[in-house]
Amino acid sequence: MFRIWTDMALLTAESQEVVGLRMMKLAAGGMPAIDEANRMIVEKVLEAQKSAISLLTGASPDSVVRAYRGKVRANARRLSKQALDIDRK
């Protein structure tokens, strides 16, 4: 029971990091911003579908939150790397 609360708190913090990184990318404009906006929309729809299917087929809420955290962390790594690459130019 405690695990899901910890995962949800971490998901909240990690999501805020991704929001900040995405805002910087969107604020920079250009094609990279358009690509990120499109990616973000498609990704959110797909993840919502996957989460709903997982829950409907018997997955635990904890496993769904953990899977979603994995996606958020992957986005944070990708966006952080891209931000570093831009800073180096």
Secondary structure by P-SEA (a helix, b strand, c coil): caaaaaaaaaaaaaaaaaaaaaaaaaaaccaaaaaaaaaaaaaaaaaaaaaaaaaaacccaaaaaaaaaaaaaaaaaaaaaaaaaaaac
